[in-house]
Amino acid sequence: MARRQSADGYVGKEALTIIKLPNGTQAYVYAGQKVPADAPDAEITRLLKEGFIAEAPAPSASSRSRSTRQAADPDAEAAAEAKAKADAEAKAKADAAAAAAK
């Protein structure tokens, strides 16, 4: 198997993706969140094939400057993470409601 790019190059696509790590633990990756660097190649390949993760888009100049500001402001970073988690949970609830309505 060809060596894949760094795990930093992948992000979650679904509301929640559980990734099996080499040490036997699991990592929870929310939509838009980076895949852990220690995720095994086989796990990355499986999750890509099943559509749970995707290659991360290349950062634009504006997002690089925004992430630099957030790194300097831990409160802003924590707020952004909380918002991403809340958005993912809201999407999961909406998906569950839509599935129940069928």
C-alpha positions as CSV (number, residue, x, y, z in Angstrom):
1,M,0.0,0.0,0.0
2,A,1.3,3.5,-0.9
3,R,2.1,5.7,2.1
4,R,-0.7,8.1,2.6
5,Q,-0.3,11.8,3.5
6,S,-0.1,12.9,7.1
7,A,-3.2,12.3,9.1
8,D,-3.4,16.0,9.5
9,G,-4.5,16.0,5.9
10,Y,-7.8,14.4,6.8
11,V,-11.0,15.7,8.5
12,G,-14.2,14.1,9.7
13,K,-17.2,14.3,7.3
14,E,-19.9,12.9,9.5
15,A,-21.3,14.3,12.8
16,L,-19.1,11.8,14.7
17,T,-16.5,9.3,13.5
18,I,-14.9,6.8,15.9
19,I,-11.3,6.0,14.9
20,K,-9.5,3.0,16.3
21,L,-5.9,3.9,17.5
22,P,-2.9,1.6,17.7
23,N,-2.9,1.6,21.5
24,G,-6.4,0.1,21.6
25,T,-8.2,3.4,22.4
26,Q,-10.7,5.2,20.3
27,A,-10.6,8.8,19.1
28,Y,-13.8,10.8,18.5
29,V,-13.6,13.0,15.4
30,Y,-16.4,15.5,14.8
31,A,-17.3,16.9,11.4
32,G,-14.5,19.2,10.2
33,Q,-12.1,18.1,13.0
34,K,-8.6,16.8,12.1
35,V,-8.0,13.1,12.2
36,P,-5.4,12.2,15.0
37,A,-1.8,11.9,13.7
38,D,-1.4,8.4,15.1
39,A,-4.4,6.9,13.2
40,P,-3.2,3.8,11.4
41,D,-3.0,3.7,7.6
42,A,-5.5,0.9,7.4
43,E,-8.0,2.8,9.5
44,I,-7.6,5.9,7.4
45,T,-8.1,3.9,4.2
46,R,-11.2,2.2,5.6
47,L,-12.8,5.5,6.7
48,L,-12.0,7.1,3.4
49,K,-13.6,4.3,1.4
50,E,-16.7,4.4,3.7
51,G,-17.0,8.2,3.4
52,F,-16.5,9.0,7.1
53,I,-13.5,11.2,6.5
54,A,-12.1,13.2,3.6
55,E,-8.9,15.0,2.6
56,A,-8.8,18.4,4.3
57,P,-9.1,21.4,2.0
58,A,-5.9,23.4,1.5
59,P,-5.9,26.4,3.9
60,S,-6.5,29.7,2.3
61,A,-4.5,32.8,3.3
62,S,-7.5,34.1,5.3
63,S,-7.9,30.9,7.2
64,R,-4.2,30.7,8.0
65,S,-4.3,34.2,9.5
66,R,-7.5,33.3,11.4
67,S,-6.0,30.2,12.9
68,T,-2.9,32.2,13.9
69,R,-5.2,34.6,15.8
70,Q,-7.1,31.7,17.4
71,A,-3.8,30.1,18.6
72,A,-3.0,33.3,20.3
73,D,-6.4,33.4,21.9
74,P,-7.3,30.2,23.8
75,D,-10.8,31.4,24.6
76,A,-11.6,31.9,20.9
77,E,-10.2,28.5,20.1
78,A,-12.3,26.9,22.8
79,A,-15.4,28.8,21.6
80,A,-14.8,27.6,18.0
81,E,-14.4,24.0,19.2
82,A,-17.6,24.2,21.3
83,K,-19.5,25.7,18.3
84,A,-18.2,22.9,16.0
85,K,-19.3,20.3,18.5
86,A,-22.7,21.9,19.0
87,D,-23.2,22.1,15.2
88,A,-22.2,18.4,14.8
89,E,-24.7,17.4,17.6
90,A,-27.5,19.5,16.0
91,K,-26.8,17.8,12.6
92,A,-26.9,14.4,14.2
93,K,-30.3,15.2,15.9
94,A,-31.7,16.6,12.6
95,D,-30.5,13.5,10.7
96,A,-32.1,11.2,13.4
97,A,-35.3,13.1,13.2
98,A,-35.4,12.9,9.4
99,A,-34.7,9.2,9.6
100,A,-37.5,8.7,12.1
101,A,-39.9,10.6,9.9
102,K,-39.4,8.2,7.0
